[in-house]
Amino acid sequence: MDLPWEPAARSPELSVTPAGEQAAARLTVSGDLDLVGAPDFLEQFEKSLPALPGPIEMDLGAVDFIDCAGARAVLRTHELAVRSGHRITVVGVSPAVALIFDLLGYRQPLDPARGEDR
């Protein structure tokens, strides 16, 4: 049986830069964040979370492709972070990320003021 879609060309990768002298730990996401890669992304995020002591900055600027499953995974990271006592903000978005979140009614990813100013 042929599938109507191709698997992700680049599975998402998550790199963690500890807070150090910065105010927050930086999580950099790259690759394709889609139906195939979103579960791996969430698993990597959950494994990294206990080692992060304070606020988290998520950089989505190197995400090449994102679909609704990927957007849902990004929103899920917010739930997981808040539940574990972290504040998480997005500090960079690629055009693909900006487009999907705009289509979903968010001014930016992880923006609690969804749909305002529209």
C-alpha positions as CSV (number, residue, x, y, z in Angstrom):
1,M,0.0,0.0,0.0
2,D,1.4,3.4,-1.0
3,L,1.1,6.2,1.6
4,P,-0.2,9.6,0.4
5,W,2.7,11.3,2.2
6,E,6.4,10.9,2.5
7,P,8.1,10.4,5.9
8,A,10.0,13.4,7.3
9,A,13.1,14.2,5.3
10,R,14.9,15.3,8.5
11,S,13.7,14.1,11.8
12,P,13.6,16.8,14.4
13,E,16.6,17.3,16.6
14,L,16.6,19.0,20.0
15,S,19.8,20.5,21.3
16,V,20.0,21.9,24.9
17,T,22.3,24.7,26.0
18,P,22.4,24.9,29.8
19,A,21.5,28.3,31.3
20,G,25.1,29.1,32.5
21,E,25.5,32.8,32.4
22,Q,22.3,33.2,30.4
23,A,19.0,33.8,32.1
24,A,17.4,30.7,30.6
25,A,18.3,27.4,29.1
26,R,18.0,27.3,25.3
27,L,16.4,24.5,23.4
28,T,17.1,24.6,19.7
29,V,14.8,22.6,17.4
30,S,15.8,21.8,13.9
31,G,14.5,19.6,11.1
32,D,10.9,18.5,10.2
33,L,8.4,18.7,13.0
34,D,5.5,16.7,11.6
35,L,3.3,13.6,12.2
36,V,6.4,11.4,12.0
37,G,8.8,13.5,14.0
38,A,6.5,15.1,16.7
39,P,6.5,12.1,19.0
40,D,10.3,11.9,19.0
41,F,10.5,15.7,19.6
42,L,8.2,15.4,22.6
43,E,10.1,12.4,24.0
44,Q,13.4,14.4,23.7
45,F,11.8,17.4,25.4
46,E,10.4,15.3,28.3
47,K,13.8,13.7,28.8
48,S,15.5,17.1,28.9
49,L,13.0,18.8,31.2
50,P,14.2,17.5,34.6
51,A,17.7,18.8,33.9
52,L,16.6,22.3,33.2
53,P,16.6,24.4,36.4
54,G,14.8,27.5,35.4
55,P,13.2,29.3,32.5
56,I,13.4,27.8,29.0
57,E,13.8,29.5,25.7
58,M,12.8,27.5,22.6
59,D,14.3,28.4,19.3
60,L,12.2,27.1,16.4
61,G,14.2,29.1,13.8
62,A,15.8,26.0,12.2
63,V,12.5,24.0,11.7
64,D,12.2,23.4,8.0
65,F,8.7,22.0,8.0
66,I,5.9,21.8,10.6
67,D,2.4,20.5,10.3
68,C,-0.6,20.4,12.8
69,A,1.0,17.5,14.7
70,G,4.2,19.5,15.1
71,A,2.3,22.6,16.2
72,R,0.4,20.5,18.7
73,A,3.7,19.1,20.0
74,V,5.0,22.6,20.5
75,L,1.9,23.5,22.5
76,R,2.3,20.4,24.5
77,T,5.8,21.4,25.5
78,H,4.2,24.5,27.1
79,E,1.8,22.3,29.2
80,L,4.7,20.0,30.3
81,A,6.9,22.9,31.2
82,V,4.3,24.8,33.2
83,R,3.3,21.6,35.0
84,S,6.9,21.1,36.1
85,G,7.3,24.7,37.2
86,H,9.1,26.2,34.2
87,R,8.3,29.3,32.2
88,I,8.9,28.7,28.4
89,T,9.1,31.2,25.7
90,V,9.8,31.0,22.0
91,V,12.7,33.2,20.9
92,G,12.9,32.3,17.2
93,V,10.6,31.0,14.5
94,S,11.1,29.9,10.9
95,P,8.7,31.1,8.2
96,A,7.1,27.6,8.3
97,V,6.5,27.8,12.1
98,A,5.2,31.4,11.8
99,L,2.7,30.4,9.0
100,I,1.2,27.4,10.8
101,F,0.7,29.3,14.1
102,D,-0.8,32.2,12.3
103,L,-3.2,29.9,10.5
104,L,-4.1,28.4,13.9
105,G,-4.9,31.9,15.3
106,Y,-1.8,32.4,17.4
107,R,0.2,35.6,17.2
108,Q,3.2,33.5,18.0
109,P,3.9,30.0,19.3
110,L,3.0,29.5,22.9
111,D,1.1,32.8,23.0
112,P,-1.7,32.5,25.6
113,A,-3.5,35.4,24.0
114,R,-4.7,33.3,21.1
115,G,-6.8,35.0,18.6
116,E,-6.5,38.5,20.0
117,D,-5.9,41.5,17.8
118,R,-7.6,39.8,14.8
